[in-house]
Amino acid sequence: MASTGTIGRLVRDRGFGFIRDEQGEETFFHHSAVEGGPAGFDALREGQQVTFDRERDPRGRGYRAARVQVAGP
């Protein structure tokens, strides 16, 4: 099930960021999880609303976002 949140922080030079969900929790995302590839990641801005799926990190580091895409039109 997709969740909604806003881009809370981007670390462009390292290719990742954090999404703050509706409860205020932050979820890590890697640039490879953004729909649209590298151009999709580069187009993201802090404060922008996105949808994403939360999944367990296979390395045991909690949760991460997958299938991140800009919300709305």
PDB file of N, CA, C, O and CB in Angstrom:
ATOM      1  N   MET A   1       0.843  -1.184   0.000  1.00  0.00           N
ATOM      2  CA  MET A   1       0.000   0.000   0.000  1.00  0.00           C
ATOM      3  C   MET A   1       0.887   1.246   0.000  1.00  0.00           C
ATOM      4  O   MET A   1       1.839   1.335   0.775  1.00  0.00           O
ATOM      5  CB  MET A   1      -0.959  -0.001   1.225  1.00  0.00           C
ATOM      6  N   ALA A   2       0.579   2.183  -0.851  1.00  0.00           N
ATOM      7  CA  ALA A   2       1.393   3.396  -0.975  1.00  0.00           C
ATOM      8  C   ALA A   2       1.132   4.346   0.186  1.00  0.00           C
ATOM      9  O   ALA A   2       0.004   4.495   0.658  1.00  0.00           O
ATOM     10  CB  ALA A   2       1.106   4.103  -2.308  1.00  0.00           C
ATOM     11  N   SER A   3       2.192   4.970   0.623  1.00  0.00           N
ATOM     12  CA  SER A   3       2.124   6.004   1.653  1.00  0.00           C
ATOM     13  C   SER A   3       2.372   7.344   0.993  1.00  0.00           C
ATOM     14  O   SER A   3       2.891   7.412  -0.121  1.00  0.00           O
ATOM     15  CB  SER A   3       3.153   5.743   2.798  1.00  0.00           C
ATOM     16  N   THR A   4       2.000   8.408   1.683  1.00  0.00           N
ATOM     17  CA  THR A   4       2.225   9.761   1.203  1.00  0.00           C
ATOM     18  C   THR A   4       3.121  10.476   2.188  1.00  0.00           C
ATOM     19  O   THR A   4       3.010  10.274   3.397  1.00  0.00           O
ATOM     20  CB  THR A   4       0.891  10.523   1.009  1.00  0.00           C
ATOM     21  N   GLY A   5       4.007  11.312   1.678  1.00  0.00           N
ATOM     22  CA  GLY A   5       4.884  12.089   2.545  1.00  0.00           C
ATOM     23  C   GLY A   5       5.483  13.248   1.785  1.00  0.00           C
ATOM     24  O   GLY A   5       5.136  13.497   0.630  1.00  0.00           O
ATOM     25  N   THR A   6       6.385  13.956   2.442  1.00  0.00           N
ATOM     26  CA  THR A   6       7.079  15.063   1.793  1.00  0.00           C
ATOM     27  C   THR A   6       8.576  14.832   1.880  1.00  0.00           C
ATOM     28  O   THR A   6       9.070  14.223   2.829  1.00  0.00           O
ATOM     29  CB  THR A   6       6.695  16.418   2.438  1.00  0.00           C
ATOM     30  N   ILE A   7       9.288  15.321   0.886  1.00  0.00           N
ATOM     31  CA  ILE A   7      10.744  15.222   0.903  1.00  0.00           C
ATOM     32  C   ILE A   7      11.237  16.120   2.034  1.00  0.00           C
ATOM     33  O   ILE A   7      11.064  17.339   1.999  1.00  0.00           O
ATOM     34  CB  ILE A   7      11.379  15.634  -0.490  1.00  0.00           C
ATOM     35  N   GLY A   8      11.847  15.501   3.026  1.00  0.00           N
ATOM     36  CA  GLY A   8      12.323  16.247   4.188  1.00  0.00           C
ATOM     37  C   GLY A   8      13.756  16.719   4.033  1.00  0.00           C
ATOM     38  O   GLY A   8      14.128  17.799   4.491  1.00  0.00           O
ATOM     39  N   ARG A   9      14.553  15.885   3.375  1.00  0.00           N
ATOM     40  CA  ARG A   9      15.972  16.219   3.231  1.00  0.00           C
ATOM     41  C   ARG A   9      16.536  15.453   2.051  1.00  0.00           C
ATOM     42  O   ARG A   9      16.241  14.272   1.865  1.00  0.00           O
ATOM     43  CB  ARG A   9      16.768  15.896   4.530  1.00  0.00           C
ATOM     44  N   LEU A  10      17.351  16.134   1.252  1.00  0.00           N
ATOM     45  CA  LEU A  10      18.046  15.499   0.129  1.00  0.00           C
ATOM     46  C   LEU A  10      19.544  15.660   0.318  1.00  0.00           C
ATOM     47  O   LEU A  10      20.023  16.734   0.681  1.00  0.00           O
ATOM     48  CB  LEU A  10      17.596  16.108  -1.231  1.00  0.00           C
ATOM     49  N   VAL A  11      20.276  14.588   0.071  1.00  0.00           N
ATOM     50  CA  VAL A  11      21.737  14.618   0.099  1.00  0.00           C
ATOM     51  C   VAL A  11      22.157  14.263  -1.329  1.00  0.00           C
ATOM     52  O   VAL A  11      22.517  13.126  -1.632  1.00  0.00           O
ATOM     53  CB  VAL A  11      22.360  13.603   1.197  1.00  0.00           C
ATOM     54  N   ARG A  12      22.096  15.265  -2.182  1.00  0.00           N
ATOM     55  CA  ARG A  12      22.294  15.049  -3.629  1.00  0.00           C
ATOM     56  C   ARG A  12      23.646  14.446  -3.971  1.00  0.00           C
ATOM     57  O   ARG A  12      23.734  13.541  -4.801  1.00  0.00           O
ATOM     58  CB  ARG A  12      22.141  16.352  -4.366  1.00  0.00           C
ATOM     59  N   ASP A  13      24.703  14.945  -3.334  1.00  0.00           N
ATOM     60  CA  ASP A  13      26.043  14.462  -3.685  1.00  0.00           C
ATOM     61  C   ASP A  13      26.255  13.000  -3.322  1.00  0.00           C
ATOM     62  O   ASP A  13      27.174  12.363  -3.837  1.00  0.00           O
ATOM     63  CB  ASP A  13      27.092  15.305  -2.999  1.00  0.00           C
ATOM     64  N   ARG A  14      25.416  12.458  -2.443  1.00  0.00           N
ATOM     65  CA  ARG A  14      25.544  11.038  -2.071  1.00  0.00           C
ATOM     66  C   ARG A  14      24.386  10.203  -2.601  1.00  0.00           C
ATOM     67  O   ARG A  14      24.367   8.986  -2.417  1.00  0.00           O
ATOM     68  CB  ARG A  14      25.623  10.895  -0.553  1.00  0.00           C
ATOM     69  N   GLY A  15      23.409  10.851  -3.264  1.00  0.00           N
ATOM     70  CA  GLY A  15      22.342  10.126  -3.944  1.00  0.00           C
ATOM     71  C   GLY A  15      21.269   9.525  -3.069  1.00  0.00           C
ATOM     72  O   GLY A  15      20.759   8.447  -3.375  1.00  0.00           O
ATOM     73  N   PHE A  16      20.908  10.198  -1.980  1.00  0.00           N
ATOM     74  CA  PHE A  16      19.820   9.693  -1.148  1.00  0.00           C
ATOM     75  C   PHE A  16      19.088  10.840  -0.470  1.00  0.00           C
ATOM     76  O   PHE A  16      19.484  12.001  -0.567  1.00  0.00           O
ATOM     77  CB  PHE A  16      20.354   8.712  -0.099  1.00  0.00           C
ATOM     78  N   GLY A  17      18.019  10.488   0.212  1.00  0.00           N
ATOM     79  CA  GLY A  17      17.248  11.483   0.938  1.00  0.00           C
ATOM     80  C   GLY A  17      16.346  10.818   1.952  1.00  0.00           C
ATOM     81  O   GLY A  17      16.415   9.611   2.184  1.00  0.00           O
ATOM     82  N   PHE A  18      15.495  11.637   2.551  1.00  0.00           N
ATOM     83  CA  PHE A  18      14.556  11.160   3.559  1.00  0.00           C
ATOM     84  C   PHE A  18      13.185  11.745   3.281  1.00  0.00           C
ATOM     85  O   PHE A  18      13.048  12.921   2.945  1.00  0.00           O
ATOM     86  CB  PHE A  18      15.031  11.531   4.983  1.00  0.00           C
ATOM     87  N   ILE A  19      12.172  10.902   3.427  1.00  0.00           N
ATOM     88  CA  ILE A  19      10.781  11.312   3.265  1.00  0.00           C
ATOM     89  C   ILE A  19      10.152  11.348   4.652  1.00  0.00           C
ATOM     90  O   ILE A  19      10.295  10.406   5.432  1.00  0.00           O
ATOM     91  CB  ILE A  19       9.996  10.341   2.303  1.00  0.00           C
ATOM     92  N   ARG A  20       9.459  12.434   4.952  1.00  0.00           N
ATOM     93  CA  ARG A  20       8.740  12.543   6.229  1.00  0.00           C
ATOM     94  C   ARG A  20       7.281  12.187   5.948  1.00  0.00           C
ATOM     95  O   ARG A  20       6.617  12.840   5.144  1.00  0.00           O
ATOM     96  CB  ARG A  20       8.874  13.999   6.864  1.00  0.00           C
ATOM     97  N   ASP A  21       6.790  11.138   6.626  1.00  0.00           N
ATOM     98  CA  ASP A  21       5.418  10.698   6.386  1.00  0.00           C
ATOM     99  C   ASP A  21       4.424  11.529   7.200  1.00  0.00           C
ATOM    100  O   ASP A  21       4.811  12.459   7.908  1.00  0.00           O
ATOM    101  CB  ASP A  21       5.269   9.210   6.728  1.00  0.00           C
ATOM    102  N   GLU A  22       3.156  11.185   7.091  1.00  0.00           N
ATOM    103  CA  GLU A  22       2.090  11.946   7.737  1.00  0.00           C
ATOM    104  C   GLU A  22       2.161  11.911   9.265  1.00  0.00           C
ATOM    105  O   GLU A  22       1.584  12.771   9.931  1.00  0.00           O
ATOM    106  CB  GLU A  22       0.756  11.422   7.287  1.00  0.00           C
ATOM    107  N   GLN A  23       2.862  10.924   9.822  1.00  0.00           N
ATOM    108  CA  GLN A  23       3.029  10.835  11.280  1.00  0.00           C
ATOM    109  C   GLN A  23       4.321  11.504  11.739  1.00  0.00           C
ATOM    110  O   GLN A  23       4.624  11.508  12.932  1.00  0.00           O
ATOM    111  CB  GLN A  23       3.018   9.370  11.729  1.00  0.00           C
ATOM    112  N   GLY A  24       5.079  12.065  10.814  1.00  0.00           N
ATOM    113  CA  GLY A  24       6.321  12.752  11.163  1.00  0.00           C
ATOM    114  C   GLY A  24       7.553  11.862  11.171  1.00  0.00           C
ATOM    115  O   GLY A  24       8.650  12.324  11.488  1.00  0.00           O
ATOM    116  N   GLU A  25       7.383  10.583  10.823  1.00  0.00           N
ATOM    117  CA  GLU A  25       8.521   9.659  10.777  1.00  0.00           C
ATOM    118  C   GLU A  25       9.298   9.831   9.480  1.00  0.00           C
ATOM    119  O   GLU A  25       8.702  10.049   8.424  1.00  0.00           O
ATOM    120  CB  GLU A  25       8.045   8.200  10.920  1.00  0.00           C
ATOM    121  N   GLU A  26      10.618   9.736   9.550  1.00  0.00           N
ATOM    122  CA  GLU A  26      11.444   9.835   8.360  1.00  0.00           C
ATOM    123  C   GLU A  26      11.816   8.451   7.845  1.00  0.00           C
ATOM    124  O   GLU A  26      12.151   7.552   8.617  1.00  0.00           O
ATOM    125  CB  GLU A  26      12.700  10.650   8.650  1.00  0.00           C
ATOM    126  N   THR A  27      11.750   8.300   6.534  1.00  0.00           N
ATOM    127  CA  THR A  27      12.110   7.051   5.872  1.00  0.00           C
ATOM    128  C   THR A  27      13.182   7.340   4.831  1.00  0.00           C
ATOM    129  O   THR A  27      13.021   8.230   3.996  1.00  0.00           O
ATOM    130  CB  THR A  27      10.867   6.381   5.218  1.00  0.00           C
ATOM    131  N   PHE A  28      14.262   6.596   4.883  1.00  0.00           N
ATOM    132  CA  PHE A  28      15.378   6.716   3.939  1.00  0.00           C
ATOM    133  C   PHE A  28      14.940   6.294   2.544  1.00  0.00           C
ATOM    134  O   PHE A  28      14.135   5.373   2.401  1.00  0.00           O
ATOM    135  CB  PHE A  28      16.579   5.864   4.401  1.00  0.00           C
ATOM    136  N   PHE A  29      15.460   6.959   1.510  1.00  0.00           N
ATOM    137  CA  PHE A  29      15.318   6.458   0.150  1.00  0.00           C
ATOM    138  C   PHE A  29      16.603   6.706  -0.630  1.00  0.00           C
ATOM    139  O   PHE A  29      17.294   7.705  -0.429  1.00  0.00           O
ATOM    140  CB  PHE A  29      14.119   7.123  -0.555  1.00  0.00           C
ATOM    141  N   HIS A  30      16.901   5.773  -1.520  1.00  0.00           N
ATOM    142  CA  HIS A  30      18.073   5.856  -2.399  1.00  0.00           C
ATOM    143  C   HIS A  30      17.602   6.371  -3.752  1.00  0.00           C
ATOM    144  O   HIS A  30      16.453   6.153  -4.135  1.00  0.00           O
ATOM    145  CB  HIS A  30      18.796   4.459  -2.541  1.00  0.00           C
ATOM    146  N   HIS A  31      18.480   7.048  -4.471  1.00  0.00           N
ATOM    147  CA  HIS A  31      18.088   7.614  -5.769  1.00  0.00           C
ATOM    148  C   HIS A  31      17.555   6.556  -6.724  1.00  0.00           C
ATOM    149  O   HIS A  31      16.736   6.871  -7.588  1.00  0.00           O
ATOM    150  CB  HIS A  31      19.268   8.323  -6.406  1.00  0.00           C
ATOM    151  N   SER A  32      17.994   5.329  -6.593  1.00  0.00           N
ATOM    152  CA  SER A  32      17.533   4.262  -7.481  1.00  0.00           C
ATOM    153  C   SER A  32      16.070   3.881  -7.230  1.00  0.00           C
ATOM    154  O   SER A  32      15.472   3.183  -8.049  1.00  0.00           O
ATOM    155  CB  SER A  32      18.415   3.037  -7.314  1.00  0.00           C
ATOM    156  N   ALA A  33      15.486   4.327  -6.112  1.00  0.00           N
ATOM    157  CA  ALA A  33      14.089   4.030  -5.802  1.00  0.00           C
ATOM    158  C   ALA A  33      13.126   5.041  -6.416  1.00  0.00           C
ATOM    159  O   ALA A  33      11.910   4.867  -6.336  1.00  0.00           O
ATOM    160  CB  ALA A  33      13.893   3.989  -4.306  1.00  0.00           C
ATOM    161  N   VAL A  34      13.666   6.099  -7.030  1.00  0.00           N
ATOM    162  CA  VAL A  34      12.826   7.166  -7.575  1.00  0.00           C
ATOM    163  C   VAL A  34      12.411   6.819  -8.998  1.00  0.00           C
ATOM    164  O   VAL A  34      13.244   6.493  -9.844  1.00  0.00           O
ATOM    165  CB  VAL A  34      13.568   8.524  -7.542  1.00  0.00           C
ATOM    166  N   GLU A  35      11.090   6.899  -9.248  1.00  0.00           N
ATOM    167  CA  GLU A  35      10.572   6.679 -10.599  1.00  0.00           C
ATOM    168  C   GLU A  35      11.152   7.749 -11.517  1.00  0.00           C
ATOM    169  O   GLU A  35      11.237   8.917 -11.137  1.00  0.00           O
ATOM    170  CB  GLU A  35       9.004   6.709 -10.622  1.00  0.00           C
ATOM    171  N   GLY A  36      11.544   7.360 -12.698  1.00  0.00           N
ATOM    172  CA  GLY A  36      12.110   8.313 -13.650  1.00  0.00           C
ATOM    173  C   GLY A  36      13.625   8.323 -13.652  1.00  0.00           C
ATOM    174  O   GLY A  36      14.238   9.134 -14.347  1.00  0.00           O
ATOM    175  N   GLY A  37      14.244   7.425 -12.879  1.00  0.00           N
ATOM    176  CA  GLY A  37      15.699   7.300 -12.879  1.00  0.00           C
ATOM    177  C   GLY A  37      16.413   8.528 -12.358  1.00  0.00           C
ATOM    178  O   GLY A  37      15.851   9.278 -11.560  1.00  0.00           O
ATOM    179  N   PRO A  38      17.649   8.748 -12.797  1.00  0.00           N
ATOM    180  CA  PRO A  38      18.445   9.870 -12.299  1.00  0.00           C
ATOM    181  C   PRO A  38      17.774  11.230 -12.504  1.00  0.00           C
ATOM    182  O   PRO A  38      17.886  12.111 -11.651  1.00  0.00           O
ATOM    183  CB  PRO A  38      19.789   9.872 -12.975  1.00  0.00           C
ATOM    184  N   ALA A  39      17.078  11.403 -13.631  1.00  0.00           N
ATOM    185  CA  ALA A  39      16.382  12.678 -13.876  1.00  0.00           C
ATOM    186  C   ALA A  39      15.265  12.884 -12.854  1.00  0.00           C
ATOM    187  O   ALA A  39      15.015  14.011 -12.426  1.00  0.00           O
ATOM    188  CB  ALA A  39      15.802  12.716 -15.314  1.00  0.00           C
ATOM    189  N   GLY A  40      14.595  11.803 -12.464  1.00  0.00           N
ATOM    190  CA  GLY A  40      13.538  11.889 -11.455  1.00  0.00           C
ATOM    191  C   GLY A  40      14.087  12.319 -10.103  1.00  0.00           C
ATOM    192  O   GLY A  40      13.481  13.137  -9.411  1.00  0.00           O
ATOM    193  N   PHE A  41      15.241  11.761  -9.726  1.00  0.00           N
ATOM    194  CA  PHE A  41      15.879  12.145  -8.460  1.00  0.00           C
ATOM    195  C   PHE A  41      16.315  13.603  -8.510  1.00  0.00           C
ATOM    196  O   PHE A  41      16.089  14.352  -7.560  1.00  0.00           O
ATOM    197  CB  PHE A  41      17.091  11.234  -8.157  1.00  0.00           C
ATOM    198  N   ASP A  42      16.941  14.010  -9.614  1.00  0.00           N
ATOM    199  CA  ASP A  42      17.425  15.383  -9.749  1.00  0.00           C
ATOM    200  C   ASP A  42      16.298  16.401  -9.707  1.00  0.00           C
ATOM    201  O   ASP A  42      16.516  17.545  -9.306  1.00  0.00           O
ATOM    202  CB  ASP A  42      18.197  15.535 -11.038  1.00  0.00           C
ATOM    203  N   ALA A  43      15.093  16.007 -10.115  1.00  0.00           N
ATOM    204  CA  ALA A  43      13.953  16.923 -10.140  1.00  0.00           C
ATOM    205  C   ALA A  43      13.296  17.095  -8.772  1.00  0.00           C
ATOM    206  O   ALA A  43      12.512  18.026  -8.589  1.00  0.00           O
ATOM    207  CB  ALA A  43      12.928  16.433 -11.132  1.00  0.00           C
ATOM    208  N   LEU A  44      13.594  16.225  -7.809  1.00  0.00           N
ATOM    209  CA  LEU A  44      12.979  16.332  -6.483  1.00  0.00           C
ATOM    210  C   LEU A  44      13.445  17.577  -5.751  1.00  0.00           C
ATOM    211  O   LEU A  44      14.581  18.023  -5.908  1.00  0.00           O
ATOM    212  CB  LEU A  44      13.294  15.096  -5.650  1.00  0.00           C
ATOM    213  N   ARG A  45      12.539  18.134  -4.943  1.00  0.00           N
ATOM    214  CA  ARG A  45      12.832  19.313  -4.126  1.00  0.00           C
ATOM    215  C   ARG A  45      12.344  19.061  -2.702  1.00  0.00           C
ATOM    216  O   ARG A  45      11.328  18.396  -2.500  1.00  0.00           O
ATOM    217  CB  ARG A  45      12.163  20.595  -4.724  1.00  0.00           C
ATOM    218  N   GLU A  46      13.052  19.581  -1.738  1.00  0.00           N
ATOM    219  CA  GLU A  46      12.610  19.462  -0.344  1.00  0.00           C
ATOM    220  C   GLU A  46      11.247  20.133  -0.198  1.00  0.00           C
ATOM    221  O   GLU A  46      11.008  21.210  -0.745  1.00  0.00           O
ATOM    222  CB  GLU A  46      13.651  20.100   0.637  1.00  0.00           C
ATOM    223  N   GLY A  47      10.359  19.476   0.550  1.00  0.00           N
ATOM    224  CA  GLY A  47       9.004  19.974   0.750  1.00  0.00           C
ATOM    225  C   GLY A  47       8.007  19.463  -0.276  1.00  0.00           C
ATOM    226  O   GLY A  47       6.805  19.681  -0.130  1.00  0.00           O
ATOM    227  N   GLN A  48       8.490  18.787  -1.312  1.00  0.00           N
ATOM    228  CA  GLN A  48       7.625  18.266  -2.370  1.00  0.00           C
ATOM    229  C   GLN A  48       6.891  17.024  -1.867  1.00  0.00           C
ATOM    230  O   GLN A  48       7.470  16.198  -1.162  1.00  0.00           O
ATOM    231  CB  GLN A  48       8.448  17.934  -3.646  1.00  0.00           C
ATOM    232  N   GLN A  49       5.620  16.898  -2.230  1.00  0.00           N
ATOM    233  CA  GLN A  49       4.839  15.739  -1.814  1.00  0.00           C
ATOM    234  C   GLN A  49       5.089  14.576  -2.765  1.00  0.00           C
ATOM    235  O   GLN A  49       5.117  14.742  -3.984  1.00  0.00           O
ATOM    236  CB  GLN A  49       3.335  16.083  -1.762  1.00  0.00           C
ATOM    237  N   VAL A  50       5.271  13.389  -2.175  1.00  0.00           N
ATOM    238  CA  VAL A  50       5.527  12.170  -2.945  1.00  0.00           C
ATOM    239  C   VAL A  50       4.700  11.019  -2.398  1.00  0.00           C
ATOM    240  O   VAL A  50       4.194  11.072  -1.277  1.00  0.00           O
ATOM    241  CB  VAL A  50       7.025  11.810  -2.919  1.00  0.00           C
ATOM    242  N   THR A  51       4.574   9.979  -3.212  1.00  0.00           N
ATOM    243  CA  THR A  51       4.024   8.711  -2.743  1.00  0.00           C
ATOM    244  C   THR A  51       5.157   7.694  -2.793  1.00  0.00           C
ATOM    245  O   THR A  51       6.091   7.824  -3.586  1.00  0.00           O
ATOM    246  CB  THR A  51       2.784   8.246  -3.613  1.00  0.00           C
ATOM    247  N   PHE A  52       5.064   6.688  -1.941  1.00  0.00           N
ATOM    248  CA  PHE A  52       6.118   5.676  -1.868  1.00  0.00           C
ATOM    249  C   PHE A  52       5.596   4.439  -1.171  1.00  0.00           C
ATOM    250  O   PHE A  52       4.583   4.479  -0.473  1.00  0.00           O
ATOM    251  CB  PHE A  52       7.358   6.221  -1.134  1.00  0.00           C
ATOM    252  N   ASP A  53       6.299   3.347  -1.371  1.00  0.00           N
ATOM    253  CA  ASP A  53       6.021   2.102  -0.659  1.00  0.00           C
ATOM    254  C   ASP A  53       7.125   1.909   0.366  1.00  0.00           C
ATOM    255  O   ASP A  53       8.303   2.073   0.052  1.00  0.00           O
ATOM    256  CB  ASP A  53       5.930   0.874  -1.641  1.00  0.00           C
ATOM    257  N   ARG A  54       6.756   1.567   1.569  1.00  0.00           N
ATOM    258  CA  ARG A  54       7.740   1.309   2.628  1.00  0.00           C
ATOM    259  C   ARG A  54       8.019  -0.192   2.666  1.00  0.00           C
ATOM    260  O   ARG A  54       7.100  -1.011   2.710  1.00  0.00           O
ATOM    261  CB  ARG A  54       7.227   1.824   4.029  1.00  0.00           C
ATOM    262  N   GLU A  55       9.305  -0.532   2.647  1.00  0.00           N
ATOM    263  CA  GLU A  55       9.697  -1.949   2.705  1.00  0.00           C
ATOM    264  C   GLU A  55      10.870  -2.111   3.656  1.00  0.00           C
ATOM    265  O   GLU A  55      11.586  -1.155   3.952  1.00  0.00           O
ATOM    266  CB  GLU A  55      10.066  -2.488   1.293  1.00  0.00           C
ATOM    267  N   ARG A  56      11.050  -3.324   4.124  1.00  0.00           N
ATOM    268  CA  ARG A  56      12.187  -3.619   5.011  1.00  0.00           C
ATOM    269  C   ARG A  56      13.480  -3.563   4.225  1.00  0.00           C
ATOM    270  O   ARG A  56      13.557  -4.055   3.100  1.00  0.00           O
ATOM    271  CB  ARG A  56      12.028  -5.005   5.680  1.00  0.00           C
ATOM    272  N   ASP A  57      14.488  -2.965   4.821  1.00  0.00           N
ATOM    273  CA  ASP A  57      15.820  -2.933   4.215  1.00  0.00           C
ATOM    274  C   ASP A  57      16.409  -4.338   4.341  1.00  0.00           C
ATOM    275  O   ASP A  57      16.449  -4.884   5.444  1.00  0.00           O
ATOM    276  CB  ASP A  57      16.752  -1.850   4.904  1.00  0.00           C
ATOM    277  N   PRO A  58      16.864  -4.932   3.244  1.00  0.00           N
ATOM    278  CA  PRO A  58      17.390  -6.300   3.315  1.00  0.00           C
ATOM    279  C   PRO A  58      18.660  -6.418   4.164  1.00  0.00           C
ATOM    280  O   PRO A  58      19.052  -7.525   4.535  1.00  0.00           O
ATOM    281  CB  PRO A  58      17.674  -6.805   1.920  1.00  0.00           C
ATOM    282  N   ARG A  59      19.299  -5.299   4.470  1.00  0.00           N
ATOM    283  CA  ARG A  59      20.509  -5.342   5.309  1.00  0.00           C
ATOM    284  C   ARG A  59      20.183  -5.166   6.791  1.00  0.00           C
ATOM    285  O   ARG A  59      21.082  -5.031   7.620  1.00  0.00           O
ATOM    286  CB  ARG A  59      21.495  -4.258   4.870  1.00  0.00           C
ATOM    287  N   GLY A  60      18.888  -5.170   7.115  1.00  0.00           N
ATOM    288  CA  GLY A  60      18.491  -5.097   8.517  1.00  0.00           C
ATOM    289  C   GLY A  60      18.561  -3.714   9.128  1.00  0.00           C
ATOM    290  O   GLY A  60      18.705  -3.587  10.344  1.00  0.00           O
ATOM    291  N   ARG A  61      18.464  -2.681   8.323  1.00  0.00           N
ATOM    292  CA  ARG A  61      18.556  -1.304   8.826  1.00  0.00           C
ATOM    293  C   ARG A  61      17.180  -0.651   8.960  1.00  0.00           C
ATOM    294  O   ARG A  61      17.059   0.560   8.775  1.00  0.00           O
ATOM    295  CB  ARG A  61      19.436  -0.464   7.901  1.00  0.00           C
ATOM    296  N   GLY A  62      16.164  -1.411   9.270  1.00  0.00           N
ATOM    297  CA  GLY A  62      14.828  -0.847   9.426  1.00  0.00           C
ATOM    298  C   GLY A  62      14.081  -0.820   8.110  1.00  0.00           C
ATOM    299  O   GLY A  62      14.049  -1.809   7.378  1.00  0.00           O
ATOM    300  N   TYR A  63      13.482   0.321   7.817  1.00  0.00           N
ATOM    301  CA  TYR A  63      12.681   0.454   6.608  1.00  0.00           C
ATOM    302  C   TYR A  63      13.325   1.426   5.636  1.00  0.00           C
ATOM    303  O   TYR A  63      14.149   2.262   6.008  1.00  0.00           O
ATOM    304  CB  TYR A  63      11.267   0.911   6.950  1.00  0.00           C
ATOM    305  N   ARG A  64      12.919   1.289   4.370  1.00  0.00           N
ATOM    306  CA  ARG A  64      13.350   2.228   3.339  1.00  0.00           C
ATOM    307  C   ARG A  64      12.168   2.439   2.389  1.00  0.00           C
ATOM    308  O   ARG A  64      11.222   1.651   2.374  1.00  0.00           O
ATOM    309  CB  ARG A  64      14.629   1.699   2.568  1.00  0.00           C
ATOM    310  N   ALA A  65      12.235   3.493   1.612  1.00  0.00           N
ATOM    311  CA  ALA A  65      11.180   3.783   0.649  1.00  0.00           C
ATOM    312  C   ALA A  65      11.534   3.162  -0.702  1.00  0.00           C
ATOM    313  O   ALA A  65      12.696   3.145  -1.110  1.00  0.00           O
ATOM    314  CB  ALA A  65      10.965   5.313   0.510  1.00  0.00           C
ATOM    315  N   ALA A  66      10.523   2.660  -1.375  1.00  0.00           N
ATOM    316  CA  ALA A  66      10.658   2.112  -2.726  1.00  0.00           C
ATOM    317  C   ALA A  66       9.579   2.757  -3.599  1.00  0.00           C
ATOM    318  O   ALA A  66       8.576   3.259  -3.091  1.00  0.00           O
ATOM    319  CB  ALA A  66      10.532   0.533  -2.728  1.00  0.00           C
ATOM    320  N   ARG A  67       9.791   2.738  -4.887  1.00  0.00           N
ATOM    321  CA  ARG A  67       8.825   3.270  -5.847  1.00  0.00           C
ATOM    322  C   ARG A  67       8.376   4.680  -5.495  1.00  0.00           C
ATOM    323  O   ARG A  67       7.181   4.962  -5.416  1.00  0.00           O
ATOM    324  CB  ARG A  67       7.619   2.360  -5.928  1.00  0.00           C
ATOM    325  N   VAL A  68       9.350   5.563  -5.283  1.00  0.00           N
ATOM    326  CA  VAL A  68       9.080   6.964  -4.921  1.00  0.00           C
ATOM    327  C   VAL A  68       8.676   7.723  -6.179  1.00  0.00           C
ATOM    328  O   VAL A  68       9.366   7.671  -7.197  1.00  0.00           O
ATOM    329  CB  VAL A  68      10.332   7.632  -4.244  1.00  0.00           C
ATOM    330  N   GLN A  69       7.553   8.427  -6.097  1.00  0.00           N
ATOM    331  CA  GLN A  69       7.136   9.248  -7.227  1.00  0.00           C
ATOM    332  C   GLN A  69       6.414  10.497  -6.751  1.00  0.00           C
ATOM    333  O   GLN A  69       5.789  10.504  -5.690  1.00  0.00           O
ATOM    334  CB  GLN A  69       6.239   8.446  -8.168  1.00  0.00           C
ATOM    335  N   VAL A  70       6.508  11.540  -7.538  1.00  0.00           N
ATOM    336  CA  VAL A  70       5.877  12.811  -7.196  1.00  0.00           C
ATOM    337  C   VAL A  70       4.379  12.605  -7.147  1.00  0.00           C
ATOM    338  O   VAL A  70       3.809  11.979  -8.040  1.00  0.00           O
ATOM    339  CB  VAL A  70       6.252  13.924  -8.212  1.00  0.00           C
ATOM    340  N   ALA A  71       3.730  13.129  -6.106  1.00  0.00           N
ATOM    341  CA  ALA A  71       2.290  12.996  -5.939  1.00  0.00           C
ATOM    342  C   ALA A  71       1.559  14.050  -6.780  1.00  0.00           C
ATOM    343  O   ALA A  71       2.088  15.132  -7.032  1.00  0.00           O
ATOM    344  CB  ALA A  71       1.906  13.129  -4.449  1.00  0.00           C
ATOM    345  N   GLY A  72       0.370  13.727  -7.198  1.00  0.00           N
ATOM    346  CA  GLY A  72      -0.454  14.686  -7.927  1.00  0.00           C
ATOM    347  C   GLY A  72      -0.122  14.739  -9.404  1.00  0.00           C
ATOM    348  O   GLY A  72       0.633  13.921  -9.931  1.00  0.00           O
ATOM    349  N   PRO A  73      -0.726  15.751 -10.068  1.00  0.00           N
ATOM    350  CA  PRO A  73      -0.572  15.859 -11.525  1.00  0.00           C
ATOM    351  C   PRO A  73       0.849  16.190 -11.958  1.00  0.00           C
ATOM    352  O   PRO A  73       1.117  16.310 -13.153  1.00  0.00           O
ATOM    353  CB  PRO A  73      -1.506  16.910 -12.058  1.00  0.00           C
TER     354      PRO A  73
END
